[in-house]
Structure formats: C-alpha cells, structure tokens
C-alpha cells in the first residue's frame, strides 16, 4: 500500500514520537512518560460511561491516528497497546486525552490493556477497553 503524499509529514512525525516514547518507556516511570507525551495517566476513577464510543477526531485527527497505526504496524519493538496509546496521545494531544490502563482476568491470567479517553469518546484500535476494568476503579463485587 502506497503512502499518500499528504500523509508523509504526519507519518514522519509519528515515527519520531514513537522513537521518543520507546526511550521514555525504558528510562522514566509511566506517569511521567505519559504526562510528557500529552496524555497524563488517569490515576483516579472516572464515572462509568454507558458504552464506549469512538472519539470524534475530525479529518486531521483521523489522519494523525492513521499515521500512528502505520508506524506501529512496522515498529520493531512491538505494537503494544501502551506504546500505541502514548504515541497517539502525543499526536492527538489537542483533544486533551487521558491514558487509561485497565486489567482483566482472561483464562485465569491477569491481563492489562491501555487506551485513550477524550471528552468525545475513546481511542482504542483494538476495541477491547470495555472488557477491562480501569485501574483505580472499584470492581463489580465492590460496587
């Protein structure tokens, strides 16, 4: 698939941010890394949303999101949800995203997942956020 000329700048920027995120993840605590990249880590519970809906990003935001997805697909260190969310958070920072980390028990193992939340919805390319309980929130048995 050929890269459209108008998406070259956004893809180049996403590549540079991905490199910086990789360094940040290796050298800094997650809350600081997330804050530096414009998507602070949510550390307090948010009111439960009725149903997650995709964020409304507009044409420019969708172009930024596509560029992040394009870079992450080829990233040699893996396309983890945390890396993806941090890079997307930086590229979409004008929407004031929050990084959310959630956990779930899947087949007897505790799994984690990261996504972004905005006032206009969520950014989760894996569409898995609904299956995870955000850290800091109370579980169903405690409500």
C-alpha positions as a Markdown table, in Angstrom:
| # | Residue | x | y | z |
|---|---|---|---|---|
| 1 | Unk | 0.0 | 0.0 | 0.0 |
| 2 | Unk | 1.5 | 3.3 | -1.1 |
| 3 | Unk | 1.7 | 6.1 | 1.5 |
| 4 | Unk | -0.4 | 9.1 | 0.3 |
| 5 | Unk | 1.8 | 12.2 | -0.1 |
| 6 | Unk | -0.4 | 14.3 | 2.2 |
| 7 | Unk | 0.2 | 11.8 | 5.0 |
| 8 | Unk | 4.0 | 11.8 | 4.8 |
| 9 | Unk | 4.5 | 14.6 | 7.3 |
| 10 | Unk | 2.1 | 13.1 | 9.9 |
| 11 | Unk | 3.8 | 9.6 | 9.4 |
| 12 | Unk | 7.3 | 11.1 | 9.8 |
| 13 | Unk | 6.2 | 12.9 | 13.0 |
| 14 | Unk | 4.6 | 9.7 | 14.3 |
| 15 | Unk | 7.9 | 7.9 | 13.7 |
| 16 | Unk | 9.9 | 10.5 | 15.7 |
| 17 | Unk | 7.4 | 10.4 | 18.5 |
| 18 | Unk | 7.5 | 6.6 | 18.6 |
| 19 | Unk | 11.3 | 6.7 | 19.0 |
| 20 | Unk | 10.9 | 9.2 | 21.9 |
| 21 | Unk | 8.2 | 7.1 | 23.5 |
| 22 | Unk | 10.4 | 4.0 | 23.3 |
| 23 | Unk | 13.2 | 5.9 | 25.2 |
| 24 | Unk | 10.7 | 7.3 | 27.7 |
| 25 | Unk | 9.2 | 3.8 | 28.5 |
| 26 | Unk | 12.7 | 2.5 | 29.1 |
| 27 | Unk | 14.0 | 5.3 | 31.3 |
| 28 | Unk | 11.1 | 7.0 | 33.1 |
| 29 | Unk | 8.2 | 6.0 | 35.3 |
| 30 | Unk | 4.9 | 5.6 | 33.3 |
| 31 | Unk | 3.1 | 8.6 | 34.9 |
| 32 | Unk | 5.9 | 10.9 | 33.9 |
| 33 | Unk | 6.2 | 9.5 | 30.4 |
| 34 | Unk | 2.5 | 9.8 | 29.8 |
| 35 | Unk | 2.5 | 13.4 | 31.1 |
| 36 | Unk | 5.5 | 14.3 | 28.9 |
| 37 | Unk | 3.7 | 13.0 | 25.8 |
| 38 | Unk | 0.5 | 14.9 | 26.4 |
| 39 | Unk | -1.7 | 12.0 | 27.7 |
| 40 | Unk | -1.5 | 12.0 | 31.5 |
| 41 | Unk | -2.2 | 8.7 | 33.2 |
| 42 | Unk | -5.6 | 8.6 | 34.8 |
| 43 | Unk | -5.0 | 7.6 | 38.4 |
| 44 | Unk | -8.4 | 8.3 | 39.8 |
| 45 | Unk | -11.6 | 6.5 | 38.9 |
| 46 | Unk | -13.8 | 8.2 | 36.3 |
| 47 | Unk | -17.6 | 7.9 | 36.3 |
| 48 | Unk | -18.6 | 4.9 | 34.3 |
| 49 | Unk | -19.6 | 5.6 | 30.7 |
| 50 | Unk | -22.7 | 4.0 | 29.5 |
| 51 | Unk | -20.9 | 2.5 | 26.5 |
| 52 | Unk | -17.5 | 3.3 | 25.0 |
| 53 | Unk | -17.8 | 5.2 | 21.7 |
| 54 | Unk | -15.0 | 6.0 | 19.3 |
| 55 | Unk | -13.7 | 9.5 | 19.7 |
| 56 | Unk | -14.7 | 12.1 | 17.1 |
| 57 | Unk | -11.4 | 13.3 | 15.8 |
| 58 | Unk | -12.2 | 15.2 | 12.6 |
| 59 | Unk | -10.2 | 14.8 | 9.4 |
| 60 | Unk | -6.9 | 15.9 | 10.8 |
| 61 | Unk | -7.2 | 13.7 | 13.9 |
| 62 | Unk | -8.1 | 10.7 | 11.8 |
| 63 | Unk | -5.0 | 11.4 | 9.6 |
| 64 | Unk | -2.9 | 11.5 | 12.8 |
| 65 | Unk | -4.4 | 8.3 | 14.0 |
| 66 | Unk | -3.7 | 6.5 | 10.7 |
| 67 | Unk | -0.1 | 7.7 | 10.8 |
| 68 | Unk | 0.3 | 6.2 | 14.3 |
| 69 | Unk | -1.2 | 2.9 | 13.2 |
| 70 | Unk | 1.0 | 2.8 | 10.1 |
| 71 | Unk | 4.2 | 3.3 | 12.2 |
| 72 | Unk | 3.2 | 1.0 | 15.0 |
| 73 | Unk | 2.4 | -1.8 | 12.5 |
| 74 | Unk | 6.1 | -1.8 | 11.5 |
| 75 | Unk | 7.7 | -0.9 | 14.9 |
| 76 | Unk | 10.5 | -3.5 | 15.6 |
| 77 | Unk | 9.9 | -3.4 | 19.4 |
| 78 | Unk | 6.2 | -4.4 | 19.0 |
| 79 | Unk | 2.9 | -2.7 | 18.6 |
| 80 | Unk | 1.8 | -2.9 | 22.3 |
| 81 | Unk | -1.3 | -1.1 | 23.3 |
| 82 | Unk | 0.7 | 1.1 | 25.7 |
| 83 | Unk | 3.2 | 2.2 | 23.1 |
| 84 | Unk | 0.3 | 2.9 | 20.7 |
| 85 | Unk | -1.7 | 4.8 | 23.2 |
| 86 | Unk | 1.3 | 7.0 | 24.2 |
| 87 | Unk | 2.2 | 7.8 | 20.6 |
| 88 | Unk | -1.4 | 8.5 | 19.7 |
| 89 | Unk | -1.8 | 10.6 | 22.8 |
| 90 | Unk | 1.0 | 12.9 | 21.8 |
| 91 | Unk | -0.2 | 13.2 | 18.2 |
| 92 | Unk | -3.8 | 13.9 | 19.4 |
| 93 | Unk | -2.9 | 16.0 | 22.4 |
| 94 | Unk | -5.0 | 18.9 | 21.3 |
| 95 | Unk | -8.0 | 16.8 | 22.3 |
| 96 | Unk | -6.7 | 16.5 | 25.9 |
| 97 | Unk | -6.5 | 12.7 | 26.1 |
| 98 | Unk | -6.1 | 10.7 | 29.3 |
| 99 | Unk | -4.2 | 7.4 | 29.2 |
| 100 | Unk | -6.2 | 4.7 | 30.9 |
| 101 | Unk | -4.7 | 1.4 | 31.9 |
| 102 | Unk | -7.1 | -1.4 | 32.7 |
| 103 | Unk | -6.9 | -5.0 | 33.9 |
| 104 | Unk | -8.9 | -8.2 | 33.3 |
| 105 | Unk | -8.7 | -11.8 | 34.2 |
| 106 | Unk | -8.6 | -13.8 | 30.9 |
| 107 | Unk | -8.4 | -17.6 | 31.1 |
| 108 | Unk | -7.1 | -17.4 | 34.6 |
| 109 | Unk | -4.4 | -14.8 | 33.9 |
| 110 | Unk | -4.4 | -11.1 | 34.7 |
| 111 | Unk | -4.0 | -9.1 | 31.5 |
| 112 | Unk | -3.5 | -5.4 | 31.1 |
| 113 | Unk | -4.6 | -3.0 | 28.3 |
| 114 | Unk | -4.1 | 0.7 | 27.6 |
| 115 | Unk | -6.3 | 3.1 | 25.7 |
| 116 | Unk | -7.0 | 6.9 | 25.5 |
| 117 | Unk | -10.1 | 8.6 | 26.7 |
| 118 | Unk | -11.3 | 12.0 | 25.4 |
| 119 | Unk | -14.4 | 14.1 | 26.2 |
| 120 | Unk | -15.7 | 12.9 | 22.8 |
| 121 | Unk | -15.1 | 9.2 | 23.3 |
| 122 | Unk | -12.2 | 6.7 | 23.4 |
| 123 | Unk | -9.3 | 5.8 | 21.1 |
| 124 | Unk | -8.7 | 2.1 | 21.3 |
| 125 | Unk | -7.6 | 0.5 | 18.0 |
| 126 | Unk | -8.1 | -3.0 | 19.5 |
| 127 | Unk | -11.6 | -2.1 | 20.6 |
| 128 | Unk | -11.0 | -4.1 | 23.8 |
| 129 | Unk | -11.4 | -1.4 | 26.5 |
| 130 | Unk | -14.9 | -2.5 | 27.5 |
| 131 | Unk | -13.5 | -5.8 | 28.7 |
| 132 | Unk | -11.0 | -4.2 | 31.1 |
| 133 | Unk | -11.6 | -2.6 | 34.5 |
| 134 | Unk | -9.6 | 0.7 | 34.7 |
| 135 | Unk | -7.0 | 0.7 | 37.5 |
| 136 | Unk | -8.3 | 2.7 | 40.5 |
| 137 | Unk | -11.9 | 1.9 | 39.9 |
| 138 | Unk | -13.9 | -0.5 | 42.1 |
| 139 | Unk | -14.7 | -3.9 | 40.8 |
| 140 | Unk | -18.3 | -5.2 | 40.2 |
| 141 | Unk | -18.3 | -7.1 | 43.6 |
| 142 | Unk | -17.3 | -3.9 | 45.5 |
| 143 | Unk | -20.0 | -1.6 | 44.0 |
